[in-house]
Amino acid sequence: MFLQIQPRSLFLVVFLLVAAKASEAAGTIAPGSTLDASNANQAPWSSPSSTFSLGFISSGLPNSFIAAISYSGGVPIWKAGSTPVDSAASLQFLSSGALRLVNGSGSTVWDSGTAGKGVSSASLEDTGKLSLLRNETVVWSSFDNPTDTVVPSQNFTTGMVLQSGLYSFRLISSGNLTLRWNDSIVYFTQGLNSSYDVNMTSPSLGIQNIGILSIFDPSLSGGGIMAYSNDYAENRDTLRYLKLDDDGNLRIYSSDRGSGTPIPRWAAVEDQCEVFGYCGNMGICSYNDTGTICGCPSQNFELVDPKDSRKGCKRKVETVNCPGNPTMLDMQNTQFLTYPPETESQIFFVGISACRSNCLVNPSCDASTSLSDGTGLCYFKTPGFISGYQSPALPSSSYVKVCSPVDPNPSPNEQLTGKGGGWRIHPWVVAVVVIGTILGLVALEGSLWWWCCRNSPKFGVLSAHYALLEYASETRRQKFCVWAYEEFEKGNIKAILDQRLADQEVDMEQVVRAIKVSFWCIQEQPSHRPMMSKVVQMLEGITEIERPPAPKALTEGSNGSSMTVSSNISAFSTTAASVPAPSSSSSFQIAGVSVYASGKNIERASSSLLRSYPEGQSQF
């Protein structure tokens, strides 16, 4: 008896076989294949579903290209070599088994080193992995030879390194993540939370496509979570990957399929100015309204490259060529970054004056930093490479040797002059004064409540540090914070400010930022309140601010009980509150030497910026 096959079924089987073969062939690269940078019409080597492709992309400079594996839309995840090539370059899969990048001059820019090893084919998988194969055996793969990126399904082990310019990223045998400058200065170290009491033997790092960065080791059951992207698990048709950028920061990015746009979702170093060497030798990193800026310590210096401030600064006259004796340039709220291994030889315990004067008379000292945080620490910086950071939140003073006379940079106060030579209120000052005023009212009201109401039952319910000034009327009593939050919710920001500011040049975006921060600062749970150093960063726009929860009085029920604000809410997170936050077991800690003390409130605020009391209400 014969099995009768319907023509339609036979056609379907043949179609599936042909499609499977075509799909397999789409990811296979035969020896002798070549890609030319000049041929824009040439199809790249693609994975079976065209999720990834290998070809030439622009480096961002004219007539300059990079041979790279790119995700759908053109997001590179692996590069052949670190040097861009010209339009006459080609990527050749030779019959010898080597994959080679050749410049227009004929010189080899990069080679896989697999010639004579029996390589007979190459394949690009839908995971983004490029493999050179001997039959079915992998001789070489891009996953085992990463450049600056780690993608899902890729294991990053202790023998691997991500490189971007002078910056490198490694996973060390203890399971810690490390960032280095020039393969020497360790400016970032992060390990698992102390709740993971394990001795790792062969750790590896991986990122899941939902956006979770984890450490894996035989001693860890299920792995240990290092970080979450702030959009994790939100969209399945999105690639999330780990990348070391040329600014020295390690970030998690996400890119929607076909968009070609990577969006940063997490950064290892939250404060970019803490990245060693970010502004080059003798460069000073600081912030303006738009982000980081690089400048020189004073007008005794000039930029090495006027077109690129990140290349650092140099003295106009070197101290060895001073007409007289060198002197010290004083720089307030400035710190010269000091990380291992410099911490082993450059830290001393002396006073501020000695930190300055000892460096001046010491020929091996080029600059120094004195911490004004009570520790008595002084950093002596030797000639070589010095990286600076300036911020109002830094409790430190720094000193640099220069030739007399000292020619300081223009004072920030000069930025307060407005049009026509008049004076205007700088937006940043407005922001600081607003938040300082509200915090001052919190402290004042806390003291008054403790003195007047310590025997009241209500005192047992409300925390003294939370209570703000209450406004009284004949029909109701309303807390100022409640009134302010209601106006904030309505978008009526100007109502919260003193009406005398109506004719001033005020940046309302920064005022909104300050008001948001003020509501975070009066949260009842201490863990929800930002540190003062974070407050400054949020005011300067360095850290994004989530919408603050309502003050407690707005969440109290009619029976006097209050709702609990979820501990998942963070003032510094950019993740929506509806997304679950990492558990305590997955949190992480910063290891190594911390060179930053907690920021101090260095601004004195005036309550004059607050609006007059609403009609019919009084202060008490």
FENWO-V730245 format. One record per backbone hydrogen bond with DSSP energy under -0.5 kcal/mol. CO is the residue of the C=O (numbers start at 0). NH is the residue of the N-H. Records with the same first field share a line. If there is no record, write none. Layout:
CO=NH ; NH
This chain:
1=3
2=4
3=5
5=9
6=10
7=11
8=12
9=13
10=14
11=15
12=16
13=17
14=18
15=19
16=20
17=21
18=22
19=23
20=24
21=25
22=26
23=26
24=27
26=123
28=121
29=32
32=92
34=90
35=38
37=39
38=41
43=45
44=53
46=49
50=71
51=46
52=54 ; 69
53=44
54=67
56=65
60=63
63=58
64=84
65=56 ; 67
66=79
67=54 ; 69
68=76 ; 77
69=52
70=73 ; 74
71=257 ; 259
73=75
74=70
77=68
78=80
81=83
84=64
85=88
88=36
89=91 ; 101
90=34
91=93 ; 99
92=31
93=96
95=115
97=93 ; 99
98=111
99=91 ; 101
100=108 ; 109
101=89
102=105
106=102 ; 108
109=100
113=116
119=30
120=132
121=28
122=124 ; 130
123=47
124=127
127=129
128=124 ; 130
129=141
130=122 ; 132
131=138 ; 139
132=119 ; 120 ; 134
133=135 ; 136
136=133 ; 138
139=131
140=144
146=162
147=243
149=241
150=153
153=155
154=156
155=204
156=159
161=168
163=166
165=181 ; 182
166=163
167=179
168=161
169=171 ; 177
171=174
175=171
176=189
177=169
178=186 ; 187
179=167
180=183 ; 184
183=185
184=180 ; 186
185=339
187=178
188=590
189=176
190=588
192=195
194=196
195=197
197=199
202=157
203=215
204=155
205=213
207=210
209=232
210=212 ; 228
211=207 ; 213
212=225 ; 226
213=205
214=223
215=203
216=219
218=220
219=221
223=214
226=212
228=231
230=233
234=237
236=256
237=239
238=254
239=151
240=252
241=149
242=244 ; 250
244=247
248=244 ; 250
249=267
250=242 ; 252
251=264 ; 265
252=240
253=262
254=238
255=258 ; 259
259=261
262=253
264=229
265=251
267=269
269=271
270=273
271=274
273=275
274=277
276=279
279=282
280=312
281=296
282=284 ; 387
283=294
284=389
285=292
290=287
292=285
294=283
297=300
299=315 ; 316
301=313
304=307
307=310
308=311
311=303
313=301
317=320
318=321
324=403
326=401
327=329
328=399
330=333 ; 397
332=390
334=336 ; 388
338=341 ; 342
339=185
340=343
341=344 ; 345
345=379
347=349 ; 377
350=354
351=355
352=356
353=357
354=358
355=359
356=360
357=361
358=361
360=362
361=364
363=365
365=400
366=380
367=398
368=370 ; 378
369=396
370=375
375=349
376=370
377=347 ; 379
378=368 ; 380
379=381
380=365 ; 366
385=281 ; 282
386=336
387=284
388=334
390=393
392=394
393=395
394=371
395=332 ; 333
396=369
397=330
398=367
399=328
401=326
405=407
406=298
410=413
411=414
412=415
413=416
415=423
417=420
418=421
421=417
423=425
425=429
426=430
427=431
428=432
429=433
430=434
431=435
432=436
433=437
434=438
435=439
436=440
437=441
438=442
439=443
440=444
441=445
442=446
443=447
444=448
445=449
446=450
447=451
448=452
449=453
452=455
455=458 ; 459
456=459
457=460 ; 461
462=465 ; 466
468=479
470=477
471=617
475=472
477=470
478=482
479=483
480=484
481=485
482=486
483=487
484=488
485=489
486=490 ; 491
487=490
490=492
491=494
492=495 ; 496
493=496
495=610
497=500
498=501
500=503
503=505
505=507
506=509 ; 510
507=511
508=512
509=513
510=514
511=515
512=516
513=517
514=518
515=519
516=520
517=521
519=522
523=525
524=527
525=528
530=534
531=535
532=536
533=537
534=538
535=539
536=541 ; 542
537=540
543=545
550=553 ; 554
551=554 ; 555
554=562
556=559
560=556
565=568
570=545
575=578
582=585
583=586
586=192
588=190 ; 590
592=594
599=601
602=604
605=608
606=609
608=497
613=616
617=471
